[in-house]
Amino acid sequence: MTRSYAIRTYGCQMNAHDSERLAGMLESAGYRPVAEDGEQADVVVFNTCAVRENADNRLYGNLGHLRPVKDAHPGMQIAVGGCLAQKDRAEIVRRAPWVDVVFGTHNIGSLPALLERARHNETAQVEIKESLEVFPSSLPARRDSAYAAWVSISVGCIITCTFCIVPSLRGTEVDRRPGDVLAEVSALAAEGVLEVTLLGQNVNSYGVEFGDRAAFGKLLRACGEIDGLERLRFTSPHPRDFTSDVITAMAETPVVCPQLHMPLQSGSDAVLKAMRRSYRSTRYLSILDEVRTAIPHAAISTDIIVGFPGETDADFEATLDVVRAARFTNAYTFQYSPRPGTPAATLAEQVPKEVVTQRYQRLVAVQEEISWELNRELVGRTVEVLVAEGEGRKDLATSRRSGRARDGRLVHFAPGDAKVRPGDVVQATITYAAPHHLVADGPLVGHRRTPAGDLYGAGRSAGSEPGAGSGPGAGSAGPRVTGLGLPGIGRPDARSRTSVGGTR
């Protein structure tokens, strides 16, 4: 019988994108996604993250829970990949000897062969490469959406922030050729994808490998010429490489969404220096001023770390000052935790946990008030919403649907009698604002059916249960996996998103 798989993904968009490639590789090798009716997967893959505190404890806890499951299912295999696997290597097999395969961030394409070798040799296979073997986007993929897609333009990073472990796990930056990126975006748009997000560890340093500092702005403009593409986003840029030509390209390319996510990390110049960030708060704010001059309604979000070693009360107050001046639409705030292998982990003057927690709570309160105030300004305005799936946890109870406005804000809306599908586009008037979402409970101003919505609808018709799609195992649709970095598009059924113990 065809062996089944389940993938559990932790971490950032890059990890989620890698998991789509892992799924594509497994299905190209003859595996199928695990069914939703409680079937136990024959292969369970953990795609791990090493950024968060206690990431290793979480992994080993999950592996411990799986040991009796594996004992009860002869032939079951467990694989661990991603950043934590790249970091811990053989330590994973030492601590969890029932693991069959360990692979790193540079050789995700090796997973099917490693699984087969482990089964044949009846011994764990550990293969960690120090440099990228094959650019992930050249591998088969099984995308999780019919209407939105990630496209990786680079892997790795050339910047060595003292708190960040990514360069040691993902390696130095490797850029894709512009033609390859545009070919993938064009293929996605031709199949109905409306929104593409360009991915890179430092996305706007794109071009460093082939010596073109203006490459990222050129890439944005070129994507804007692709027929069928309606929305283009990118994440995450570094202030060091954010240049005026990129801002001009954003403003002059209609498909580029009026949204920018640019990590601040700290508003204190002393802390930024200790973090080895190459900008200071005045430079950061000047970039925001330039963006808002060119794109007045841009929604700007950020990342902030609270409690970096040596952060004083004055340093933290400086961060609050920058947050108030920047007026972020949203901020992803983190309490600093030492990551072994980073320079910051060995710095003196680690801030006490209780102080970090108190500062974190103050920062969240300030940012939520700003977010709420900015969202209230949209009440009464009509916004364009790309209807999504899974964005609104309470949609069933509230009889609403959900999606993202062009500026990235989450909108919950009342569809009324309209047959609205994920992938369709609606015009909705905002009636209520909360700090983290908007509500539009009035009649829809407009509803446009799209090819992406057609794909979603076709997938539901093919499946036997609500939420079934045109992905592998859904009705008779069969696998939709293609190679050469040109992924097949089809709304996946719920089974493709099932992992051990729940959905990912």
Helices and strands as residue ranges (DSSP letters): E 4-9, H 13-28, E 32-33, E 43-48, H 55-72, E 77-82, H 83-88, H 91-95, E 101-103, G 108-110, H 111-121, E 125-127, G 136-138, E 148-152, E 154-155, H 166-170, E 174-175, H 178-190, E 195-199, G 203-205, H 215-223, E 231-235, G 239-241, H 244-252, E 259-261, H 269-275, H 281-294, E 299-306, H 313-326, E 330-335, G 343-346, H 353-376, E 382-387, H 395-398, E 401-405, E 410-413, E 425-429, E 432-433, E 438-440, E 446-448, H 451-462, G 494-497, E 498-499, E 502-503
